[in-house]
Amino acid sequence: SAKLLTLPTILTIGRVAAVPLMVGAFYSDSWWGPTATTGIFIAAAITDWLDGYLARKMKVGTQFGAFLDPVADKLMVAATLILLCTVPYDVGFFGNIPWLMTAPTIAIIGREV
């Protein structure tokens, strides 16, 4: 069990735990909501790189970490895309086009699955 919770695996678990935090920040009616949402996504991107780097450098890769890392990535990307679908986009001359983000999101999430 000590081998199971290596630093890279803890970083990956942190990314999974950050998904609900990002959703909460996205829907907060506060001035800090957009900044927190962006910060959480950027931190997830950095820890995604960092956990892979540390696992290779420290030679502490585990099967659990190898399984969980892509799952964490897919959760973060899917959650972000779904959140972006909830925002209506005004496309100038055409007005609001509700499927503007939905169609690409379905394609991207479908490819991820």
C-alpha positions in Angstrom: 0.0 0.0 0.0 3.0 2.4 0.5 3.9 1.8 -3.2 0.3 2.5 -4.2 0.3 6.1 -2.9 3.4 7.6 -4.6 3.7 11.3 -5.1 2.7 11.1 -8.8 -0.4 9.0 -7.8 -1.4 11.6 -5.2 -1.1 14.4 -7.8 -3.4 12.4 -10.1 -5.9 11.8 -7.3 -5.8 15.5 -6.7 -6.7 16.1 -10.3 -9.8 13.9 -9.9 -10.7 15.7 -6.7 -10.3 19.1 -8.5 -13.1 18.4 -10.9 -16.0 19.1 -8.5 -14.1 22.2 -7.2 -13.8 23.4 -10.8 -17.5 22.9 -11.4 -18.3 24.7 -8.2 -16.1 27.6 -9.1 -17.5 27.8 -12.6 -21.1 28.2 -11.2 -20.2 30.6 -8.4 -21.7 34.0 -8.7 -18.6 35.6 -7.4 -15.9 37.8 -8.9 -13.3 35.1 -8.4 -15.3 32.3 -10.1 -13.8 32.6 -13.6 -10.3 33.1 -12.2 -10.6 30.1 -9.9 -12.0 27.9 -12.7 -9.1 28.9 -15.0 -6.6 28.4 -12.2 -7.9 25.0 -11.4 -7.7 23.9 -15.0 -4.2 25.3 -15.4 -3.1 23.6 -12.2 -4.5 20.3 -13.5 -2.5 20.7 -16.7 0.7 21.3 -14.8 0.2 18.4 -12.4 -0.6 16.2 -15.4 2.8 16.9 -16.8 4.4 16.8 -13.3 3.1 13.5 -12.2 4.3 11.8 -15.4 7.7 13.5 -15.1 8.1 12.5 -11.4 6.9 8.9 -12.0 9.6 8.5 -14.7 12.4 10.4 -12.9 11.8 8.8 -9.5 11.0 5.4 -11.1 7.8 5.1 -9.0 5.3 4.3 -11.7 2.5 2.0 -10.6 -0.2 0.1 -12.5 -2.8 2.1 -10.5 -1.2 5.4 -11.5 -1.0 4.3 -15.1 -4.7 3.5 -15.1 -5.8 6.6 -13.1 -3.8 9.2 -15.1 -5.8 9.0 -18.3 -9.0 8.7 -16.3 -8.2 11.9 -14.5 -7.4 13.6 -17.8 -10.7 12.5 -19.4 -12.7 13.6 -16.4 -11.1 17.1 -16.4 -11.5 17.5 -20.2 -15.1 16.2 -20.3 -16.1 18.4 -17.3 -14.6 21.4 -18.9 -16.2 20.8 -22.3 -19.6 20.2 -20.7 -19.3 23.4 -18.6 -18.5 25.4 -21.7 -21.6 24.0 -23.3 -23.7 25.6 -20.6 -22.6 29.1 -21.7 -24.6 30.7 -24.5 -22.3 32.2 -27.2 -23.4 35.1 -29.3 -21.9 34.8 -32.8 -22.4 38.3 -34.0 -24.7 38.3 -37.1 -26.0 34.8 -36.4 -27.0 35.5 -32.8 -27.0 32.6 -30.2 -26.2 29.3 -31.7 -26.9 26.7 -29.0 -25.1 23.8 -30.7 -21.9 25.8 -31.4 -20.1 24.1 -28.5 -22.3 21.1 -28.1 -21.5 19.4 -31.5 -17.7 19.6 -31.0 -18.0 18.5 -27.4 -19.9 15.4 -28.4 -17.2 14.6 -30.9 -14.3 15.2 -28.5 -15.9 13.3 -25.6 -16.8 10.4 -28.0 -13.2 10.2 -29.1 -12.0 10.2 -25.5 -14.3 7.3 -24.6 
